[in-house]
């Protein structure tokens, strides 16, 4: 949560734009369903968590309750996405928590490299020269799942 707080303080001073938050969550959830690889799905799962935690922080900072609809949708997304990814991992599903923790670290590290520039909607602009989180997560999976079988 500390990484998410630092990101939001630096880039938007915890300004709350509820429609932007919902749109970002919708976009990240859609990325999960559009993903073609396990690494893309895990990246999207982490991104949903990252955006959701930022949304929680902003609501808390402004002393506003967060919509139960958002909490319900994200909770259901977590249950569904974890089930799908666990099934895809098969026997390696036992490593899901460890994979998600390491993927979280990757995404947080890359997000910390983002500049403070915002687009017309208030979303942080992603520079083209940033490392690709999905590629790093793919490498993580290759190393963890290979090492796990030894």
VOMARRO-374309 format. One record per residue (C-alpha): residue in one letter; x, y, z. Coordinates in Angstrom, 3 decimals, padded with zeros to 6 digits. Example, Ala and Ser with C-alpha at 12.3 -4.5 7.8 and 13.67 -1.06 7.14 Angstrom:
// VOMARRO-374309
r=A | px=012.300 | py=-004.500 | pz=007.800
r=S | px=013.670 | py=-001.060 | pz=007.140
//
This chain:
// VOMARRO-374309
r=X | px=000.000 | py=000.000 | pz=000.000
r=X | px=002.943 | py=002.330 | pz=000.691
r=X | px=003.986 | py=002.178 | pz=-002.981
r=X | px=000.454 | py=003.047 | pz=-004.090
r=X | px=000.297 | py=005.945 | pz=-001.633
r=X | px=003.620 | py=007.371 | pz=-002.804
r=X | px=002.561 | py=007.021 | pz=-006.454
r=X | px=-000.735 | py=008.850 | pz=-005.906
r=X | px=000.744 | py=011.571 | pz=-003.698
r=X | px=003.469 | py=012.339 | pz=-006.225
r=X | px=001.319 | py=012.223 | pz=-009.350
r=X | px=-002.113 | py=013.514 | pz=-008.372
r=X | px=-001.944 | py=014.533 | pz=-004.693
r=X | px=-004.725 | py=012.016 | pz=-003.920
r=X | px=-007.261 | py=013.945 | pz=-005.974
r=X | px=-010.437 | py=011.919 | pz=-006.337
r=X | px=-012.189 | py=011.680 | pz=-009.680
r=X | px=-014.698 | py=008.875 | pz=-009.177
r=X | px=-015.498 | py=008.412 | pz=-012.862
r=X | px=-011.787 | py=008.190 | pz=-013.699
r=X | px=-011.300 | py=005.584 | pz=-010.966
r=X | px=-014.167 | py=003.468 | pz=-012.303
r=X | px=-012.883 | py=003.827 | pz=-015.870
r=X | px=-009.367 | py=002.767 | pz=-014.867
r=X | px=-010.714 | py=-000.272 | pz=-013.009
r=X | px=-012.902 | py=-001.154 | pz=-015.987
r=X | px=-009.910 | py=-000.849 | pz=-018.331
r=X | px=-007.705 | py=-003.091 | pz=-016.181
r=X | px=-010.428 | py=-005.721 | pz=-015.749
r=X | px=-010.993 | py=-005.699 | pz=-019.516
r=X | px=-007.251 | py=-006.230 | pz=-020.034
r=X | px=-007.505 | py=-009.428 | pz=-018.003
r=X | px=-010.259 | py=-010.792 | pz=-020.227
r=X | px=-008.466 | py=-009.676 | pz=-023.400
r=X | px=-005.139 | py=-011.202 | pz=-022.287
r=X | px=-003.703 | py=-013.981 | pz=-024.395
r=X | px=-000.970 | py=-015.174 | pz=-022.048
r=X | px=-000.659 | py=-016.065 | pz=-018.393
r=X | px=001.822 | py=-013.215 | pz=-017.872
r=X | px=-000.670 | py=-010.734 | pz=-019.359
r=X | px=-003.423 | py=-012.038 | pz=-017.085
r=X | px=-001.242 | py=-011.776 | pz=-013.981
r=X | px=-000.123 | py=-008.281 | pz=-014.988
r=X | px=-003.770 | py=-007.237 | pz=-015.336
r=X | px=-004.654 | py=-008.784 | pz=-011.963
r=X | px=-001.900 | py=-006.773 | pz=-010.294
r=X | px=-002.958 | py=-003.613 | pz=-012.119
r=X | px=-006.539 | py=-004.034 | pz=-010.885
r=X | px=-005.259 | py=-004.333 | pz=-007.321
r=X | px=-002.979 | py=-001.303 | pz=-007.775
r=X | px=-005.789 | py=000.892 | pz=-009.104
r=X | px=-008.233 | py=-000.401 | pz=-006.485
r=X | px=-005.847 | py=000.381 | pz=-003.632
r=X | px=-005.308 | py=003.870 | pz=-005.063
r=X | px=-009.071 | py=004.325 | pz=-005.252
r=X | px=-009.413 | py=003.235 | pz=-001.622
r=X | px=-006.693 | py=005.656 | pz=-000.519
r=X | px=-008.311 | py=008.590 | pz=-002.323
r=X | px=-011.729 | py=007.872 | pz=-000.847
r=X | px=-010.227 | py=007.523 | pz=002.620
r=X | px=-008.188 | py=010.716 | pz=002.249
r=X | px=-011.343 | py=012.654 | pz=001.343
r=X | px=-013.292 | py=010.852 | pz=004.096
r=X | px=-015.761 | py=009.514 | pz=001.554
r=X | px=-017.178 | py=006.005 | pz=001.543
r=X | px=-016.280 | py=003.967 | pz=-001.489
r=X | px=-019.112 | py=002.570 | pz=-003.545
r=X | px=-020.078 | py=-000.941 | pz=-002.476
r=X | px=-020.521 | py=-001.673 | pz=-006.184
r=X | px=-016.806 | py=-001.082 | pz=-006.783
r=X | px=-015.847 | py=-003.257 | pz=-003.829
r=X | px=-018.204 | py=-006.026 | pz=-004.960
r=X | px=-017.014 | py=-005.967 | pz=-008.569
r=X | px=-013.340 | py=-005.983 | pz=-007.602
r=X | px=-013.928 | py=-008.752 | pz=-005.051
r=X | px=-015.701 | py=-010.869 | pz=-007.649
r=X | px=-012.964 | py=-010.089 | pz=-010.180
r=X | px=-010.343 | py=-011.288 | pz=-007.710
r=X | px=-012.224 | py=-014.537 | pz=-007.078
r=X | px=-012.808 | py=-015.218 | pz=-010.782
r=X | px=-009.357 | py=-014.188 | pz=-011.993
r=X | px=-007.592 | py=-016.189 | pz=-009.257
r=X | px=-009.620 | py=-019.259 | pz=-010.195
r=X | px=-008.835 | py=-018.869 | pz=-013.899
r=X | px=-005.111 | py=-018.333 | pz=-013.293
r=X | px=-004.952 | py=-021.205 | pz=-010.780
r=X | px=-006.543 | py=-023.522 | pz=-013.321
r=X | px=-004.070 | py=-022.369 | pz=-015.926
r=X | px=-001.165 | py=-023.002 | pz=-013.568
r=X | px=-002.437 | py=-026.514 | pz=-012.851
r=X | px=-000.039 | py=-028.292 | pz=-010.491
r=X | px=001.911 | py=-025.039 | pz=-010.114
r=X | px=-001.127 | py=-023.233 | pz=-008.624
r=X | px=000.489 | py=-023.750 | pz=-005.231
r=X | px=002.907 | py=-020.967 | pz=-006.234
r=X | px=000.200 | py=-018.414 | pz=-007.076
r=X | px=000.621 | py=-016.307 | pz=-003.916
r=X | px=004.390 | py=-016.148 | pz=-004.369
r=X | px=003.979 | py=-015.291 | pz=-008.070
r=X | px=001.485 | py=-012.536 | pz=-007.264
r=X | px=003.755 | py=-011.045 | pz=-004.590
r=X | px=006.710 | py=-010.916 | pz=-006.971
r=X | px=004.524 | py=-009.589 | pz=-009.821
r=X | px=003.264 | py=-006.871 | pz=-007.444
r=X | px=006.884 | py=-005.846 | pz=-006.767
r=X | px=007.579 | py=-005.674 | pz=-010.514
r=X | px=004.539 | py=-003.487 | pz=-011.215
r=X | px=005.259 | py=-001.192 | pz=-008.246
r=X | px=008.870 | py=-000.738 | pz=-009.347
r=X | px=007.859 | py=000.136 | pz=-012.913
r=X | px=005.021 | py=002.426 | pz=-011.787
r=X | px=007.496 | py=004.316 | pz=-009.590
r=X | px=009.407 | py=005.206 | pz=-012.781
r=X | px=006.403 | py=006.953 | pz=-014.310
r=X | px=006.513 | py=010.720 | pz=-014.587
r=X | px=003.875 | py=013.001 | pz=-013.108
r=X | px=002.368 | py=014.002 | pz=-016.458
r=X | px=-001.389 | py=013.460 | pz=-016.654
r=X | px=-003.518 | py=013.033 | pz=-019.766
r=X | px=-006.674 | py=015.058 | pz=-020.450
r=X | px=-008.678 | py=012.675 | pz=-018.216
r=X | px=-006.296 | py=012.905 | pz=-015.270
r=X | px=-004.679 | py=009.500 | pz=-015.799
r=X | px=-000.889 | py=009.234 | pz=-015.436
r=X | px=000.778 | py=009.065 | pz=-018.844
r=X | px=002.889 | py=005.951 | pz=-019.417
r=X | px=006.139 | py=006.788 | pz=-021.188
r=X | px=007.207 | py=004.601 | pz=-024.088
r=X | px=010.647 | py=003.911 | pz=-022.581
r=X | px=009.353 | py=002.180 | pz=-019.442
r=X | px=010.155 | py=-001.499 | pz=-018.942
r=X | px=007.318 | py=-003.841 | pz=-019.918
r=X | px=005.805 | py=-005.374 | pz=-016.777
r=X | px=004.334 | py=-008.280 | pz=-018.746
r=X | px=007.775 | py=-009.228 | pz=-020.091
r=X | px=009.219 | py=-009.153 | pz=-016.580
r=X | px=006.324 | py=-011.229 | pz=-015.256
r=X | px=006.825 | py=-013.711 | pz=-018.108
r=X | px=010.488 | py=-014.038 | pz=-017.104
r=X | px=009.419 | py=-014.446 | pz=-013.487
r=X | px=007.051 | py=-017.254 | pz=-014.432
r=X | px=009.706 | py=-019.006 | pz=-016.485
r=X | px=012.174 | py=-018.902 | pz=-013.603
r=X | px=009.716 | py=-019.804 | pz=-010.839
r=X | px=007.915 | py=-022.577 | pz=-012.621
r=X | px=011.145 | py=-024.074 | pz=-013.928
r=X | px=012.744 | py=-023.847 | pz=-010.488
r=X | px=009.613 | py=-025.280 | pz=-008.887
r=X | px=009.893 | py=-028.480 | pz=-010.861
r=X | px=013.440 | py=-029.192 | pz=-009.762
//
